[in-house]
Amino acid sequence: MLLIWMGCKDQDRWAPVGTADSVPSPVTDVQVKNIAGGATIAYALPDDEAVLYVLAIYSIHDSSNLEKKSSFYNNSITITGFPDTKTYQVKLYTVSRGEKRSGPVTVNVNPLTPPVTSVFNSIKVDPTFGGIRVSFQNENEANVKINVLTTDSLGDLTTADVYYTKRKNGDFSVRGFDSVERKFGIFVRDRWNNYSDTLFTEQTPWYEEQLDKSKFKEINLPGDTYKPHVGTGMGMLWDDIWNTGNNVFHTDVGTGIPQWFTFDLGTTVRLSRFKFYHRNAGVPTGAYYAGDPEVFEVYGSNNPNPQGDWDSTWTLLGHFISIKPSGQSTPTTEDIQFACVDGEDFEFSLDDPPVRYLRFKILKTWGGVSYMYISELTFWGSKL
């Protein structure tokens, strides 16, 4: 009997407060703050134990309704996804634990310019090596897709690339085209299927071709750091294997920063750009950690000093800084796609001289350690 009594007491102790369910009272004192593509609606909750959450119901395309919920711990709700700056009606309900709704409180919202429009209005398109470069501003850091179209062999527009981003600003390149004028179209889309207008432009990509990696060769000059860490030698930089954990050029631990290494391209070339593929080994030895280069320089030469001196035989081709698109402390899925799968793009100046030998000088790693690792390097340019 004692055990049964204690069990009943425990059951009572954990029973929900206010078990009687009834139609709750509505919210009051509603105030609207319009934001880009949406609105934040503040309100006062009723003094009613039955209220579990507040429900907003609205429509953005004159079709099916959208719903957004906000817990009774909050006194506001933010709704997004509107395609323009027209007036829209939103109905607010309080909802009980038994899913009973109060009567609606209807409010009007006038969203500010939605991200699909503001991002579209900021887009600039310029020719680059093998294609075009698209730059943009995304002040609200909204999740958007920037779609790039171009003409196919029949002259019809088809998708050339879709760039997913929530970066505040940035640029990306779409490549793989001959150096002849062609038509491109760019538009922006969001997850609610809102579309911007389409920007059409005629651009002539700059000529380039990918360098033959089978001609690349390691050159070990005095002062260079080329000793690998556990068999991860320099040749792995041009074996066409990336987005891995261990198929990388990894210098020995404790070799110090700055450090540099040298290799032969096998032919004299006017370089246009290169892709730097980061190591994908996760935490704490992958992209944006440990020995992943953050700041580095690339030098070129046609007749390097065999003593390894930094003399007039070497010309600085570029000072480069790796970026993390999200800016977050922990790399996001977009960061890993950008760095390890697609590869980070860097361009050389059109004024750089033709060179045969390259020297990479690592000035800073993301983790501040005394070694570095790179998964793959791919180069483009025009041969002499």
N, C-alpha and C positions, 0 to 999 in steps of 0.2 A: 504493500500500500504506500509505503514511504517513497519507493522508487517511482511509482506512478505519479504521486503528488509532485515529486521533484521534476519529473519530465513535463508535467503540465505547466509548472512554474517557468521552466526554460522556454517552452513553447510560447507562453504569454510574453516573456521578456523579449523575444525576437519577432514578435508580431509587428507588422507595419503600423505606423502612427496614422490615425484617421482612416480607419478601414471603411467607414461609410462612404459610398461613392455617390456623387450627385453632379448635376450639371454645374460646372464652375462659372464664376463671374468673369466677365471680359476684362481685358487690360484697359487702363485709362491713361490720361496725360501723354498721348502719343506725339512724338516729335521725330521729324525726318531730316536726316543729313544725306544729301545726294553725293554719290561718289562715282568714279569712272565705271560705267557699265552697270551701276547698281545703286543701292542705298543702304544706309544703316538706320534702322528704325528703333528708337528708344521708347520705353513705356514704363508705366507703373503696374506692378503685379497686384492682383487683389489679395486681400488677407483671407486666403481660402486654402485650407489644408488639402483640398481635393486636387489642386493644380499640380500637374507633373511637368508640363512643358508648354511652350508657346509655339504655335504652328502658323507659318506664313504660306499662303497659297497665291500664286500669280501666274500669268501667262506671258511669254515673250514673243510668240509667233502666231498669236490668234488661233492656237490649236490646243494641244494638251497642256494641262496645268503642271507647274513645277511646285515642289514643296520644300520648305526649309524649317527645321526644328531648332528650338533653343531651350535649354534646360531652365527649370524654375530658379536656378542659382544665378541666372543672368537677367539683366533688365534691358537687353537690346538684342536685335537679330539683324544680320547682314545678308542681303540677297543680291545676287549678281547674275550676269548672263544676258542683260538687255542689249539689243543690237543698235540702239540709237538713243536720241535724247528726247523722245516723245514722252507724254504723260502716260503712266501705267497705274492701274489699280492693284492694290495688294490688300488681301483680307487676312486679318489676324484673329486667331482663335486661342483661347486657353483650352488645354486638354487635360482631363482628369486621369487618375491612375486606371480607371476602367475604360479609358478611351472615349469618354463623353466630351463633346465640344461645347464651348460657350457659344453665344450668338457672335456673329462676325463684327469686327471693327474695321471699316474700310478706310484706307488712306491712299492718297495719290503720291507717286514718286516721279521725279524727273531726273533720270540718270544723267551724269556728265558723260562726255565723249567716251565711248567704249574703247578698250585697248585695241581691238581689231582695226579701228579707224585711226587712233593716234599712232600706233606702230606703223601702219601703212603710210600715213602722212610723213613719217620721218625717214622712209626708205630712200637710200641713194644707191645707184648702180654704176659701177665703173668696170672697164675692161681690166683683166689681169692675165697672167700666164695661163693659157689653155682654157680660158673661160671668162667668168665675170665675178666680181666681188660685190656682195650685197651688205650694206651697213644699215643699222637700225637703232632706234631708241625705244625703250620699253619701260617708261618711268614707273609704271604700276607693278612691274615684275610679274605680269600676268602670264599664264601658260598659253602660248600661242604656237601656231604652226605657220611658217612662212613657206609658201609654195612657189616653186620656180618652174615655169613652163618654157619650152622652146620648140622650134619647128623640127619635124622629123623629115625623112627622105621624101615624103610626099607633100611636104609643106604644111602639114597639119600640126597644131599645137598639142604637145604631149608633156607629161610631167618629167622634168629633169632631176628635181630634188625636192625633198620636203625637210625643212629644218625646224626641229622642235626646240623651244627655248622658253625660259622665264628670266633670262638675264636682263639686267637693267639697260644694258647697251652692248653692242658687239657687232661683229661682222662674220661672214662666212663666204666661202668661194664655191662655185659650181664649175667643174672643169671637165676636160675630155673632149674639147672641140677644136676643130681646125682654125687656122688663122684667116677666116673669111667672115664677112659680116653676116650676122644672123639675128633673128628676132627672138626676144625674150619677153616673158610676161611674169609678173610677180604679184601675188595677192596673199592676204593674211586670213587665217581661219582660227576659231577658238573651239572649245569643247562643247559649246552649245550649238555648234553648226552655224554660227554667225560668220559672214564673209565680208571682207572689204571689197572695194573696187579692184580692178586689175591695172597695174602699171605696165605699159608696153614700151619697150625700148629696143633700138637697133644697136648692137655692139659688135666690135671685131676683136676677138680674143688675141692675145699676144702669142707668138710662136714659141713652142718649147717641145722637148721630147724627154722621156725618162731615160736616165743614164743606165747603162748596162752594168749591173752589179757584179757580174762574173769577172770584170776587169779590175775591181777594187782590190787593193793589197795593203796589208799592214806595213807601216814604216816605223821602226823603233829608233828614235833619235835620242841622244843623251839628254837627260832632264825630263823626258816624257814619262808618263805613268801608263804602263801597258801591261804590267803583271796582273793576271786575272785572279779573281777570288774563286777558288774551287772549280777551275776548269771553264769558267765563263769568259772566254776570250773575245778579242776584238772582232774576229771573223763573224761572230753572231750578229753584228750590226748590219750585215748585208746578206743574210741567208733567206730573206723573205719569210721569216717566221716571227710573228709578234703576237701581242695580247696573251702572253704567257707569264708564268712566274719565274722560270729559270733559264729560258733561252734568251739571255741578255749578255751584254758586255758589262761585267761587274768588276771594277778595280779592287785591288786588295784592301782589306780593312786597315785603317791607320796610315794610308799613303798621303793624306793631307789635302787640304783645299787652300789655294787654287791648285788644280792639276790639269794636265793636258795630254792629248794623244794625237798621233799623226797617221794619215793614210793617203794612198795614191789612188786617184780616180781612174787611172789607166789611159786617160786622154785629156787633152786640153779643151776646156769648155767655158763658155760664158754662162754662169749659173743663174737660174731664175728663182728657184725656191727649193725647199726641202720639207719633208715630213719627219717629225720626231715622234716615234712611238714609245710611250711610257711603259714601264713594267707593270703588269697586272698581277700582283701577288697579294693584294688586300692589305690589311693592317698587320704589322706596322712596317712592311718593307715593299709596298707597291707604289702606285702613282700618288704623288703629293706627300710622300713620307720619306724618311731616311735619306738614301743617296740619290733620289730623283732630282736631276738638275733643275734649278729654278732660274738662275741667271748664268749665262754663258756667252762666249764670243767665238766667232768662227773666222779664222785667218786663211788666206790662200797664198800659194807660191808656185812658181814654175822651176825654181832652182834653190831648194832649201839648203841652208847651211848644214853640212854634215855633222857639225859639232852641236847642233840643236839650239844655237843661239837665236834670240829674238832680235834679229837685225833687219836690215832693209830688204832682205829677201822675202819677208812676210808682210802681207797687206791685210789690214783689218777689213773683213767683208761685212761684218754685222755684229751688233751687240743685241742680244736677244733675252727676253724675259718670258718665261712660261707662265701661263695664266690658268686659274681654276675657274671655269665659267660660273659656278654657283656662288663662289666666295665664301662658302660654308667651311667650318673647321673640319668636318667629316665629308669626304668626297661623296657626291651624289651619283645616281645612275647616269645622269647627263654628263657629269665630269669624267666618269670612266669611259663612256662611249666616245667622248671628245678626245681623251688622251690616249687610250689604249687600243681602241678599235679603229676609229677613223684616223687617228694620228693628228698631232698638232702641227699646223702649217706655219712656216716662216718664209719670208721672201727676202731675196737679195736686192740690192739697188741696181738699176739699169746702168749706173756709172761704174760698177765694179769691173775690174779687168778680168780677162780670161785666165783661168788657173788650172793646174793639174793636181796639185797637192793641197790637202786641207788639214788644218790643225784646230781641234776643238779645245777651248780653254774653259773649264768649269770654274766659275767664280763663287757660286753659292748653291747649296742643295736645299730642298724643301725641309729636310730634317736636321740640317746643320751638322751633318756627320762628316767624317774625314775620308770618305770614299764616294764613288758614284756608280750609277747603273743606267743603261739605256737599252731598250729592247731592239729597236731597228731604226735605220736611217735610209731614206729614199730621196734621190735628187733628180731635179729636172733642169734643163738648160738647152742651149744650142751649141753644137759642136763647131769647131773652127775647121 
